[in-house]
Amino acid sequence: KNSDTRGSCSSGGLAHEIGLLLLNKGYKVCGVTYTADKEAAEHIVCTNAKDLERIKGSKYIQSYTVGVFNELFNSDTDEKYLVIGTPCQIAGIDKYARLIKQRDKLLLIDFFCHGIPSYLLWKEYIKYIKEKKGFELIEGIRFRDKKYGWHNFTIAIEDSDGLHYSDRNIDKDLFYEMFLGNYCLNGSCYTCKFRTVYSKADIRVGDLWGSKYKNDTKGISGVIAFTDLGQQIISELVDTCIIKTESLETIVEGQMKGDLDIPKARNKILVDLENEKALQKIYSKRVIPIKIKRKIIRVLRG
């Protein structure tokens, strides 16, 4: 219901509202921020609403977890945590928490996950953006900005002069071209068993893509409760969120299902990235020929 929250989150802002709700219940909130000086994503622990602002929005790179995840299980207190992470991260936390009989102090949230690209891609992308835009220092990144609408994949890049935008549909942003084209995901992402509705979390969230809400431009969260605790938390959001029941088919309609094909050029792309070849050259040499071939096949098939 808060338009500012909805506008600054990647979809409908539901995870943020859950975070605020659980802070008020005495939980600490563990989520991911982007740290510009490290050019990396990392999990942090939030203890107030100001901290929570740092973990708003999607981050499409692997988060560094060691310090924070150690805190979750090395505490001698009965402090409770909300933890938000990729399905595989959350499955690992769930398994370990059960082994040491601490699962009841956690509320776990994962999300519909496309997969995680290699950090080699992100490293070359940052270099490419600095050269393209003439930036000396990037001060912040928003991976899913809504400047051009919820359905567009737009990166907002902040430097000392303000925000600059790079969009997949408008200017063929190279990070999104490589990431969403599955050209250099982690090996396990191509056959991930956590795709669609298999989860070890209490709650799964994500963009409610699909035909029913295709004309919405502001963002809607799809959510699935897997446990009684997850269902209870969602039911307590009625004061801050508009909650509607939908069929499972509607929730998962626009999500990825099944295994992904591994692009034939993947290994060569990873070698190119490892050798620090320019991202634009890699894209032109390895990806554009594939896209042209696909287009020709579509035309021939009518």
N, C-alpha and C positions, 0 to 999 in steps of 0.2 A: 504493500500500500504506500510505501515511501518512494516517491518518484525519483529522488536523488539516489537512493540505494539501488533501485532498479536500473537507473541510467549508468551507474558506475560499476555494476557487476556484469559478468559475461552473458548471463541469461536473465532469469527472473529475480535473482538476489536471495533465493531461499536459503542457501548455505550460510550467508551472512546473518540472516535473521535467526537461524538456529544457533549460530555462535553467540549472538546477543542474548538470546533466551537462556543458554546454558551458562554464560558468564553470570547472569543474575541468579542462577541456581548454585553458584559456587564452584563451577568447573573452571579449569584452565583450558584454553583452546589452542590446539597445535595445528598450524596450517603453513602454507608456503608463501614466501615473499620472493621478489626478485631483488637481488643485491647488485646494484649497478657497478660498484667498484670491483667486485669479484667476477662480474659478467656471468652470474650463476644464480640458480634458484636454490633456496634452502628452507628447511622447516624451522619455524620459530615457535616459541610459546607466548601466547597472548594472555594478559591478565586484566585488560580493560578495553573499553570500546575504541580508544585511540589506537592501541596495538592492532585491533581487529581490522582497521582500515588498511593495514599493510598487506593483509592476505586476501584482499578482495580480488576477484578475477582469476581467469585461467592462466597457468604458466605451462607452456608446451615444451618444457625441457625437464630432464630428471632433476629432482631436488636432492640436495645434500642432507642426510638425515642423522648422521652418527651422534652428534652431541645431544640433540633433542630426544631421540628415541632412547638413548641411555637414561635420560632424566625420567622418562615415563616409568621405567622399571627399577631404578635405583633409589627411589624415594622411600623413606621409612614411614611416611605419613599415609593417610588414607585419602589424599587428594585425588579428585576425579578429573579426567581429561576427555575433552572432545578432540578426536584426531581425524583430520581430513587428508586423504592421500589417494594415490592411484590404487586400483583394485589389487595389484600384486603387493604393494606396500602394506595395505590394510590386511590382506590375508596373512602376511608374515607376522604383523603385530597381533592379530587374533590368535594365531597358533601359539606364539610364545606366551601371550598373556594367559591362555588356558593352561599351558604347561606349568606356569608358576602360580596358577590360581589367583590371577589378578584381573580377569576379564570383566568382572562386575564393576570395576572402577573406570571403565572406558565406554564411551559412546563413539562408534566408528562410522565414518562417512566415506564412501568412495564415489566414483562417478563413471559415467559412460566414457570409455577411454578409446581414443583412436590409436594409441601407441605412442612410444617415446622416441624421438629422433636422436641420432648421435650428437654428442656435444661438439664433435668436429664440425658439424653443420653450423651450429650456433656460433662457434668461434669465427668461422669464415664469414658468416652473415654479418656479424658486428663489424668486422674489418671492411666488408663490402659497403655497409651503410655509412661508415665514417668517411670512406673515400668518396662515395656518391654524393653525400650531403655536405662534405667538408667539415664534419664535426671533429673537434679535438677530444671532447669528452661527452659521453652519453650519461646523463644523470638519472634516467629512469626509462622503463619499458612497460607499456600496457599491451599485452598480447592480443586482447580482444576488445578493441575500442568500438563504440557504437556510432562514431561520427557519420558513417555511411549506412547505418542501419544494423539491426541485430543479425541478419542473415549474411552479411559480408564479413570476411576475415580481414580485419584492419589492425595493423600494429601502430600504436602511438609511441613515438620515440621523442624523449625529452632531452634537450640540451639547454645551454644558458639562454638561448633566444626564444625558448618556448617549445610547443609541441609540433612535431612533423608527422605526417601520416603516410603509411605504405600499405596498399590494399591489394589483395590477390586479384580481385575482379577489375580494378581500375588500372593498376600499373604492373600487374603480375609480380607481386612481391615474391622474391626468390626463396625466402624461408618457407612461406606457405606452399609455393609450387613444389618444393622438395619434400616437405613434411606431409602434406595432404596427398601427394602423389605416391607416398610410401617408398620413396627411393632410398632412404637410409635410416629406417627404424632399427631399434634393437632387434636382434635375431629372434628372441622369444615373442616379440609382439606379433609376428606373422601368424602364430598358431596359439594365441592366448586363450586359455580356457575361461577367463573371466569376462569375455565379451558378452554383451547383451544383458542377461539376467542372472548369471552365476556370480555369487558374491559372498564374502565372509563379513560384510559390513552390517550394521543395523539399518542404515539408510543409504540408498544410491540416488544421486542427483545428476542433472545434466540438462542440456538444451532440449526443449520439447519441439524438435523438428517435426516435419510431417505435414500432410495435406490439411489437417483441421485448422492449424494455426499459421499457415503459410503466409498470410497477409499481415501478421503481427510484425511490427518493426521495433518494438521496445524490449522484447525478451520475455520468455516464459520458461520457468523451471519445470522439468519433469521429475518426479520423485517416486521412488518405490521403497516401502518399508518392508524389511525382512524379518524383524523381530518385534515383539510386543513393546519393548522400550522405544524402538524406532517409530512405531505407530503412535505411541503416547506423545512423543515429542512433536510429531507433525500435527496432532490434534490440538496442541497447545499454541499453535501459530495463528489461530483464527483472528486474534486481535491485530496482528501486524501483516498478515498475508491473506490474499484471496485464495482459498483452497477449494478445488473442484475435483471430484472423483472422475477418473477416465479409465477406459479399458487398458489392459496391458498392451494390446495391439497398437493403440494410439500412442502410448508412451514410447514404445520401441520402434515405431514405424520408420523414423528417420535415422536410427542408429545402425552402426555396422554390425553385421551378423556373419558368423563363420570365419574360416581362415582367410588370410589375405595372400594374394599371389606375390611372390618375391620377384621384383623387377630384375630382368637379366643384367641390367647395368649396375645393380646395387654394389657388388664388390668393387667394380672399377671406380664407382663414385666415392666409396669409402677410401680407397687407395689415393684417389685424387685429393680428397679432403685432408687425409693424413699427410700428404706431401705439400699441403698448403697452396694448392693451385687456386687461382682466382675463381670465386663462386660463379660469376657470370660466364666464364669460359667452360666450367664444368657443366653448367646448365645448357649452354649452346651445343656442346659436343655430345653430351650423354643423354639429355632429356628431350630436347627439341626433336631429334630424329624419331624417338619413340612416339611422341605426340603426333608427328606428321604421319607415321605409319598407321597409327590408330585411326586417324581421320580418313585416310585413304580406304582403309578396310570398311569403315562405317558407310562411306559413299558407295563403295562397290556392292555392299549388302543392301543398299537402298534404304 
